[in-house]
Structure formats: C-alpha cells, structure tokens
Amino acid sequence: MEHFTYLTGFGNHFETEALAGALPRHQNSPQKHPLGLYAEQLTGSAFTAPRERSLKTWLYKIRPSVVQGTFKEKPHNTWVTTERTAKLKRIPDALRWGAFLPEDKGAKDFWESLFTLCVNGSAELRHGGAIHMFACNSSMAKKYAYNADAEMMIVPYLGELKIATECGAITIGPKSIAVIPRGMKFKVDLLSSEARGYALENFGAPFQLPGLGPIGANGLAAGRDFETPVAAYEDLSGAFELLTRYGGVNWSAPLSHSPLDTVAWHGNYVPYRYNLTHFNTIGTVSFDHPDPSIFTVLTSPTHTPGTPNFDFVIFPERWMVAENTFRPPYYHRNTMSEFMGLISGQYDAKETGFVPGGASLHNCMTGHGPDADAFTKATEKELVPEKQKSTLAFMWESVFPYGTTEQALSIETCDFQYTQCWQNLPKLFRNSP
C-alpha cells in the first residue's frame, strides 16, 4: 500500500521518516546522527531567497551524494535541448502530430525513450523549457537519474509508472501527473507492459499554484489534492549507473550503491503527483466563455507579473451551458505560444486528426481555432446544457515561442496538411442582417 503526506499548499514544510529516530529534532545536522546517517541539503532556490520562496529539503542518507564516480558524456540521440544540438526550426505555421510511434522498436526505458519535439528559452539562462514524448517498454533497473537543467513534469496517456525518488515513490497513470524537482534523483519503473506520454523540462521557476483573484478562495486545483510521498529507502550495493542532464548534454557516472537511500527527510522541495480528475472546473453560466487561463492547474512564473514561463492547463470533462454562444474555443491569435496534447477522448475544437498521444503547436500570433466541421456543428446545433464527456486535453502555454526540432518534423506522424482543416471554412458574410 502506498502512503502519502498531503500538500496543503506550496511553500509548506513536510517531514517523514522510514525508521523511528531517523529524523533529527531541533537541528538539521547533528554532530553524530543516532542511526549513522549523513545529513545532506538539497536546495531549489538561492540561499537568500525570500522565506516564502525558499525551497530546500534536508535528506538523511545512508551515503551522501559525493560518493559516486566521474561523469562522462553519454550520447542521447533523441533528447536535444540546446541550439548546438537541437537544430531548431522556427515555423509560423500551425503544426500537428499524430500519435507518437517510436521508430526504434527495441527495449527502452523512460530516460532512453525521451524524444524532443520542441524547445524554447535556455537551460543555462533558466527560462523556457523543452517538450518531449516518451514511449518506454522497460524499467530503469540499475539506472538512476537526475536533471540538473530542469524541473520535470511527466504526463502519461498509456500505462502506469512507478517513480522512485530520494523522497519516496510515486505511481501515476493516465489522468495523473508527476513533478520531479530539479536535481532530485529518481528512477522510473514500469507497472504495465509499456507506458507512453508527454514530458516537460521546465528550465525556469518551479511550478506553483496560480492565484485565484476574483474567483476567491476555492476552485481550480486545490492544494490539498497534491501528494508527496513518505520516506522509503533502498540499501543496495552493486554496480549501478547515475545519469544526469546538464548543460543540454547527457552524462553518465558509475555508482557502487543506490542513491535512493534517504531514510528520513524534511523540507518543501519535494516531488509530487496530482490526479487531474480532482480539478474543480470553473466556467460561464450565462453567455460567452472565459479565457483558457481559467483552466490553469500550475504555473511557472517569470519576473513579469501575469506572464508565465509555462502554464499547465487542462480541458477536462465539464458542463457546457452558455446561451446564444459559440461554445468551442473561439478563433484566436496569442502572444503566448501553445503546445497541446490529448490524454483521452476527443477535443471539442478538433473532432478528427487530434488523438491521444498526438500534439499540436500554435506559436506566437499563429491563428488557430475549431476546424471547419466543428465550426459548422457548433453554429447549427441546439444549445441545450450538455456535458463534455470522456475528454482530457492539456496545454503547456509559454511566453517564449517554441522552436521545433528537425527530428520532430521528420517523423511519420508529422501532419504537414494540418492547416487544410480550416481551408473550407465558408464565406458567410452578408452586408445586412
């Protein structure tokens, strides 16, 4: 059975121990730990960050992180996140992909299977991020990893994963997500024969709950529904491998033990999961509909208030009741750039061509909206209350335009005819009512 401690809001302090007496009281680094553990602090913010934005966790480990071999570069042919390696194409056209199908059918774990679709910003300058697909059919076994470049968000649409971390284990499947802090060591094991999904590297500020403004105290994602694991540890010796992503390059170092040997921890820099079905959707009950920002689950802020590095937005099951209104998303062009994925069901603005495991990209000021068939249906149907059922789409929206990788444009499922879905929109203009 899994045991979790519940986040009641980001910035709170949590503590957990797998063995009684493992967690020191009243100080962080005693001269001698009663169980012979090493105290190690993992910080996700500057030491001098304001208290409300200070992120750190004290780990009490069997061996400290300095006990490892020397890193050497280890090529990763499909994970490309720097201008030097990604060869990005910045295209003003709307782009779309069908369900991701890896060309290499061999055994691959989560880390090996990451395939970069698009990138923005800079890992070195700590803004923007990279979006990947993953399709894995094996566990990481004796491999462990951490990402020094980014916080990672994992969004599966097929299969189940167990993500073991230095703070404990998280399991996720479709309709749930996991977030792994920058620098947190982890490994991903399969709980099904295979797993597929989307992954985001967030180079910028860690995700946090958005402000609710006029909505008030309740609605959208509730802090109490985010879960972080209790302490669990591996006391294993042998030949292991530690992988890391650093400077947009993949690295490997030998290990003589499992790095997931934290027996107790306390702090607020933690991995967590969230069940997307717990999102409390807010919408109109009169006419028109609010901007898609009303569906924001988490936000990674920039220094400009209200302008996110990333917003993680979902479009879940919900009631549609607006009267005398074009109910699907209106046609729009944004200063923000939008990457969309589909976890399950059908998206109301794209009834064909947008499938689970697929994706679309609408960059800064690229027009987009419902396809011709969805437009016709929405303008002619009787507007009665109806529920959008069995649907779950998501969006990573960013202030920084995305560059698309050459490999993303060369895969079989890249749809170069995407814009044709709008070309038969009829001219309906009349010069009088």
Residue pairs with C-beta under 8 A, 6 or more apart in sequence:
2 169
2 171
2 229
3 229
3 230
4 227
4 228
4 229
4 230
5 14
5 16
5 227
5 228
5 229
5 230
6 224
6 225
6 226
6 227
6 228
7 14
7 223
7 224
7 226
7 227
7 228
7 270
7 272
8 223
8 224
9 209
9 223
10 208
10 209
10 223
10 226
10 268
11 52
11 53
11 268
12 268
13 266
13 267
13 268
14 228
14 266
14 267
14 268
14 270
15 23
15 264
15 265
15 266
15 267
16 23
16 167
16 168
16 229
16 230
16 231
16 264
16 265
16 266
17 23
17 60
17 231
17 263
17 264
17 265
18 230
18 231
18 232
18 233
18 263
18 264
19 35
19 263
19 264
21 34
21 35
22 35
22 37
22 60
22 231
22 263
22 264
23 60
23 264
23 265
23 266
24 30
24 33
24 39
24 60
28 39
28 41
28 58
29 39
29 58
30 39
33 39
33 60
35 60
35 263
37 60
37 61
37 62
37 263
37 264
38 60
38 61
38 62
38 63
38 64
39 58
39 59
39 60
40 58
40 59
40 60
40 61
40 64
40 65
41 56
41 57
41 58
41 59
42 56
42 57
42 59
42 166
42 181
42 183
42 184
42 267
42 269
43 55
43 56
43 269
44 55
44 56
44 181
44 182
44 183
44 206
44 269
45 53
45 54
45 55
45 56
49 55
54 268
55 181
55 206
55 267
55 268
55 269
56 267
56 268
56 269
57 167
57 265
57 266
57 267
57 268
57 269
57 270
58 265
58 266
58 267
59 166
59 167
59 262
59 265
60 262
60 263
60 264
60 265
61 166
61 261
61 262
61 263
62 233
62 235
62 257
62 261
62 263
63 257
63 259
63 261
65 185
65 259
67 255
67 256
67 257
68 242
68 253
68 254
68 255
68 259
69 242
69 253
69 254
69 255
70 253
71 244
71 246
71 251
71 252
71 253
72 251
72 252
72 253
73 249
73 250
73 251
73 252
74 243
74 250
74 251
74 252
75 250
76 112
76 114
76 250
78 113
78 114
78 115
78 116
78 407
79 114
79 115
79 116
79 132
79 245
79 250
80 86
80 87
80 116
80 119
80 248
80 405
80 407
81 116
81 119
81 123
81 130
81 149
81 201
81 245
81 248
82 119
82 123
82 247
82 248
82 249
84 248
85 248
85 249
86 116
86 119
86 403
86 405
86 406
87 405
87 406
88 118
88 119
88 403
88 404
88 405
89 403
89 404
89 405
89 406
89 409
90 363
90 401
90 403
90 404
91 363
91 404
92 363
92 365
92 366
93 366
93 418
93 419
94 360
94 361
94 362
94 366
94 367
94 368
94 418
94 419
95 360
95 361
95 404
95 414
95 415
95 418
96 353
96 354
96 358
96 359
96 360
96 361
96 414
96 415
96 418
97 117
97 358
97 359
97 360
97 408
97 411
97 413
97 414
97 415
98 353
98 355
98 357
98 358
98 413
98 415
99 355
99 356
99 357
99 358
99 413
100 115
100 133
100 135
100 196
100 357
100 358
100 359
100 411
100 413
101 135
101 411
101 412
101 413
102 108
102 113
102 115
102 135
103 411
103 412
107 137
107 138
108 135
108 136
108 137
108 138
109 136
109 138
109 139
109 140
109 141
109 143
109 188
110 134
110 136
110 140
110 161
110 188
110 195
111 140
111 143
111 145
111 188
111 243
112 136
113 134
113 135
113 136
114 132
114 133
114 134
114 199
115 132
115 133
115 134
115 135
115 407
115 408
116 130
116 131
116 132
116 405
116 407
116 408
117 131
117 132
117 133
117 339
117 359
117 361
117 404
117 405
117 408
118 130
118 131
118 339
118 361
118 402
118 403
118 404
118 405
118 408
119 128
119 129
119 130
119 131
119 402
119 403
119 405
120 128
120 129
120 130
120 337
120 398
120 400
120 401
120 402
120 403
121 127
121 128
121 129
121 203
121 204
121 309
121 398
121 400
122 128
122 203
123 149
123 150
123 201
123 203
123 247
123 248
124 247
124 248
125 203
126 203
126 204
127 203
127 204
127 302
127 309
127 400
128 203
128 204
128 309
128 398
128 400
129 150
129 200
129 201
129 202
129 203
129 204
129 309
129 310
129 396
129 398
130 150
130 200
130 201
130 203
131 198
131 199
131 200
131 201
131 339
131 359
131 396
131 402
132 198
132 199
132 200
132 201
133 196
133 197
133 198
133 199
133 357
133 359
134 154
134 195
134 196
134 197
134 198
134 199
135 194
135 195
135 196
136 188
136 190
136 194
136 195
136 196
137 190
137 193
137 194
138 190
139 187
139 188
139 189
139 190
140 187
140 188
140 189
141 187
141 189
142 238
142 239
142 240
142 241
143 187
143 240
143 241
143 242
143 243
144 185
144 186
144 187
144 240
144 241
144 242
144 243
144 255
144 258
144 259
144 260
145 185
145 186
145 187
145 242
145 243
145 244
145 245
146 183
146 184
146 185
146 186
146 242
146 243
146 244
146 245
147 180
147 182
147 183
147 201
147 244
147 245
148 182
148 183
148 244
148 245
148 246
149 182
149 201
149 203
149 245
149 246
149 247
149 248
150 182
150 201
150 202
150 203
150 245
151 179
151 180
151 181
151 182
151 201
151 202
151 206
151 207
151 300
152 179
152 180
152 199
152 200
152 201
152 202
153 177
153 178
153 179
153 199
153 200
153 202
153 207
153 312
154 161
154 163
154 172
154 177
154 178
154 179
154 180
154 197
154 198
154 199
155 177
155 197
155 198
155 199
155 200
155 341
155 343
155 394
156 172
156 173
156 174
156 176
156 195
156 196
156 197
156 198
157 174
157 196
157 197
157 198
157 341
157 342
157 343
157 344
157 356
157 357
158 174
158 194
158 195
158 196
158 197
158 356
158 357
159 173
159 190
159 191
159 192
159 193
159 194
159 195
159 196
159 197
160 171
160 172
160 173
160 190
160 191
160 192
160 195
161 171
161 172
161 173
161 178
161 188
161 189
161 190
161 191
161 195
162 169
162 170
162 171
162 188
162 189
162 190
162 191
163 169
163 170
163 171
163 172
163 178
163 180
163 186
163 187
163 188
163 189
163 271
164 186
164 187
164 188
164 189
164 232
164 234
164 260
165 180
165 184
165 185
165 186
165 229
165 260
165 271
166 184
166 185
166 186
166 259
166 260
166 262
166 265
167 184
167 228
167 229
167 231
167 262
167 265
167 270
167 271
168 228
168 229
168 230
168 231
168 232
169 229
169 232
170 178
170 227
170 229
170 271
170 272
170 273
171 191
171 273
172 178
172 273
173 191
174 343
174 344
175 275
175 276
175 277
175 343
175 344
175 392
176 273
176 274
176 275
176 276
177 273
177 274
177 276
177 312
178 271
178 272
178 273
179 207
179 271
179 272
179 273
179 274
179 298
180 186
180 271
181 206
181 269
181 270
181 271
182 206
184 269
184 271
185 242
185 259
185 260
186 260
186 271
187 260
196 357
197 357
198 341
198 359
198 394
200 310
200 312
200 396
201 245
202 300
202 309
202 310
203 309
204 300
204 302
204 309
204 310
205 300
205 301
205 302
205 309
206 300
207 298
207 299
207 300
207 310
207 312
208 298
208 299
208 300
208 301
209 221
209 223
209 298
209 299
210 220
210 296
210 298
210 299
210 311
212 218
212 219
212 220
215 282
218 280
219 280
219 282
220 279
220 280
220 281
220 282
220 294
220 295
220 296
220 297
221 274
221 278
221 279
221 280
221 297
221 298
222 278
222 280
225 274
225 275
225 278
226 272
226 273
226 274
227 272
227 273
227 274
228 270
228 271
228 272
229 271
231 262
231 263
231 264
231 265
233 260
233 261
233 262
233 263
234 258
234 260
234 261
235 258
235 261
236 257
236 258
236 261
237 256
237 257
238 256
238 257
239 254
239 255
239 256
240 254
240 255
240 256
240 257
240 258
240 259
241 252
241 253
241 254
241 255
242 252
242 253
242 254
242 255
242 259
243 250
243 251
243 252
244 250
244 251
244 252
244 253
245 251
274 297
276 297
276 314
276 316
276 343
276 392
276 394
277 316
279 295
279 297
279 314
279 316
281 295
281 316
281 318
282 290
282 294
283 289
283 290
283 294
283 318
283 319
283 320
283 321
283 322
284 290
284 321
284 322
284 325
285 321
285 322
286 322
286 323
287 322
287 323
287 324
287 325
288 322
288 325
289 322
289 325
289 327
292 313
292 315
292 329
292 395
292 397
293 311
293 313
295 313
295 314
295 315
295 316
296 311
296 312
296 313
297 312
297 313
297 314
298 311
298 312
299 308
299 310
299 311
299 312
300 308
300 309
300 310
300 311
301 307
301 308
301 309
302 308
302 309
302 399
304 399
307 399
308 336
308 397
308 398
308 399
309 398
309 399
309 400
310 396
310 397
310 398
311 336
311 395
311 396
311 397
311 398
312 394
312 395
312 396
313 394
313 395
313 396
313 397
314 392
314 393
314 394
314 395
315 347
315 391
315 392
315 393
315 394
315 395
316 391
316 392
317 387
317 388
317 389
317 390
317 391
317 392
318 387
318 388
319 385
319 386
319 387
319 388
320 327
320 385
320 386
320 387
320 388
321 385
322 383
323 383
324 383
325 383
326 378
326 379
327 348
327 378
327 383
328 348
328 349
328 369
328 370
328 374
328 375
328 378
329 348
329 349
329 369
329 370
330 369
331 367
331 368
331 369
331 370
332 367
332 368
332 369
333 365
333 366
333 367
333 368
334 362
334 364
334 365
335 364
335 365
335 399
336 364
336 397
336 398
336 399
337 361
337 362
337 363
337 364
337 397
337 398
337 399
337 400
337 401
337 402
338 360
338 361
338 362
338 363
338 368
338 395
338 396
338 397
339 359
339 360
339 361
339 395
339 396
339 397
339 398
339 402
340 347
340 354
340 359
340 360
340 361
340 362
340 393
340 394
340 395
341 357
341 358
341 359
341 393
341 394
341 395
342 354
342 355
342 356
342 357
342 358
342 359
342 392
342 393
342 394
343 356
343 392
343 393
343 394
344 356
344 390
344 391
344 392
345 356
345 389
345 390
345 391
345 392
345 393
346 354
346 390
346 391
347 354
347 391
347 393
348 370
348 374
348 388
348 391
349 369
349 370
349 371
349 374
350 360
350 370
350 371
350 374
350 421
351 371
351 373
351 374
351 377
352 371
352 373
352 421
353 371
353 415
353 418
353 421
354 360
358 413
360 368
360 418
361 402
361 404
362 368
363 401
363 402
364 401
369 375
369 422
370 378
371 421
371 422
372 421
372 422
372 423
372 424
372 425
372 426
375 425
408 414
